[in-house]
Amino acid sequence: MTPRSRRPSLSALYGDMKVGKSLIMQDVSAALATGRSVLGLPPQERVPVLYLDWENSVEDITSRMWAMGYKAADLKGWLHYASYPDIPYLDTPAGGERACQLAYALQAALIVIDTTSRTIGGAENSSDTFADLYKHTLMKLRGAGHTIVRIDHEGKDPDWGQRGSSAKNADIDVLWAAPQPLLHRVPGPPRHRPAVPRHGLRRAYASPAGPGRRARRRRDSAQCGPPADTGMDEIQESRI
């Protein structure tokens, strides 16, 4: 799930509502951005992270980061967090272009998309929707050397995995399931008792081919970068 190996990959994390999917990825993102241990693994060199969040408010995010022991100074310049970002649907060319511009400007090692259903304009049960999502956004980000984790909801029948079209599984390397609540409450005054993560993830699927092709983040990527008529100064101004 982490870009530890520097190999670009595409993973999905799914589970029931309120199980703690966003929280676990916020923990992973903040740990990577500060060089702390991730899911019990040894600490590594800090890397830039881009978190695109259509589910959680700034107030929620701030409270959670505080509960996990992070200060703004720890994350500044490394965790680039967008709450309810004004980005076109990612299953469209415009949305893919905008996501690529941000990833290029920030040189993000990890990009988190939270939650998949909020980022698409097409029908969730249509395989064409997820073919377009991959073609316009995920393939380009992955081809440019970024690791992507998209968060998703569980279907009505847990045995069938993610909600919506089975085409969601076609292009991912690893599918992670959150089969139980991943939260516990920390001590403190009632109004300052946010949930913090505990780790109980289960790997539900792994591509036989393993992680995505070896590639490095390329500043001059033809697939994922600023359009020819847009200078870096303009993209820098749009940073999160």
RALINPE-V183225 format. One record per pair of residues at least 24 apart in sequence whose ideal C-beta (glycine too) atoms are under 7 Angstrom apart, sorted by sequence separation. I is the first residue (numbers start at 0). J is the second residue. If there is no record, write none. Layout:
I,J + I,J
This chain:
57,82 + 175,200 + 176,201 + 1,27 + 56,82 + 79,105 + 0,27 + 55,82 + 175,202 + 176,203 + 50,78 + 52,80 + 79,107 + 175,203 + 48,77 + 52,81 + 89,118 + 90,119 + 91,120 + 173,202 + 174,203 + 1,31 + 47,77 + 48,78 + 49,79 + 50,80 + 51,81 + 52,82 + 53,83 + 88,118 + 89,119 + 90,120 + 110,140 + 174,204 + 48,79 + 50,81 + 88,119 + 90,121 + 173,204 + 45,77 + 47,79 + 88,120 + 173,205 + 21,54 + 51,84 + 137,170 + 172,205 + 21,55 + 115,149 + 172,206 + 25,60 + 29,64 + 110,145 + 112,147 + 115,150 + 129,164 + 171,206 + 1,37 + 33,69 + 114,150 + 115,151 + 116,152 + 128,164 + 130,166 + 168,204 + 109,146 + 110,147 + 111,148 + 112,149 + 113,150 + 114,151 + 129,166 + 133,170 + 172,209 + 25,63 + 29,67 + 90,128 + 98,136 + 102,140 + 107,145 + 108,146 + 112,150 + 114,152 + 126,164 + 129,167 + 172,210 + 109,148 + 123,162 + 124,163 + 125,164 + 172,211 + 3,43 + 29,69 + 33,73 + 95,135 + 99,139 + 123,163 + 124,164 + 126,166 + 22,63 + 26,67 + 33,74 + 90,131 + 94,135 + 95,136 + 99,140 + 102,143 + 123,164 + 32,74 + 90,132 + 94,136 + 98,140 + 89,132 + 92,135 + 102,145 + 160,203 + 2,46 + 33,77 + 91,135 + 95,139 + 29,74 + 32,77 + 90,135 + 32,78 + 89,135 + 89,136 + 29,78 + 28,78 + 49,101 + 49,102 + 49,105 + 47,105 + 49,107 + 47,106 + 48,107 + 54,113 + 47,107 + 48,108 + 51,111 + 53,113 + 54,114 + 47,108 + 48,109 + 49,110 + 50,111 + 51,112 + 52,113 + 53,114 + 46,108 + 51,113 + 46,109 + 54,117 + 53,117 + 53,118 + 141,211 + 144,214 + 144,215 + 145,216 + 144,216 + 143,216 + 144,217 + 143,217 + 143,220 + 31,109 + 143,222 + 142,222 + 143,223 + 28,109 + 142,223 + 28,111 + 139,222 + 140,223 + 139,223 + 24,111 + 24,113 + 21,113 + 2,108 + 2,109 + 108,216 + 106,216 + 66,185 + 103,223 + 102,223 + 103,224 + 103,225 + 24,148 + 99,223 + 99,224 + 100,225 + 24,150 + 66,193 + 9,137 + 67,195 + 21,150 + 66,195 + 20,150 + 63,193 + 96,226 + 104,234 + 62,193 + 104,235 + 9,141 + 105,238 + 7,141 + 100,234 + 104,238 + 12,148 + 16,152 + 7,144 + 7,145 + 8,146 + 9,147 + 10,148 + 11,149 + 12,150 + 13,151 + 15,153 + 7,146 + 13,152 + 14,153 + 11,151 + 13,153 + 2,146 + 13,160 + 0,148 + 13,161 + 11,161 + 11,167 + 20,177 + 19,177 + 23,181 + 81,239 + 18,177 + 22,181 + 39,198 + 79,238 + 80,239 + 11,171 + 22,182 + 38,198 + 79,239 + 9,170 + 10,171 + 19,180 + 9,171 + 10,172 + 14,176 + 18,180 + 19,181 + 9,172 + 10,173 + 11,174 + 12,175 + 13,176 + 14,177 + 18,181 + 19,182 + 8,172 + 11,175 + 10,175 + 12,177 + 26,196 + 22,194 + 0,173 + 23,196 + 22,196 + 0,175 + 19,194 + 19,196 + 8,210 + 9,211 + 8,211 + 6,210 + 7,211 + 6,211 + 4,210 + 6,213 + 7,214 + 5,215
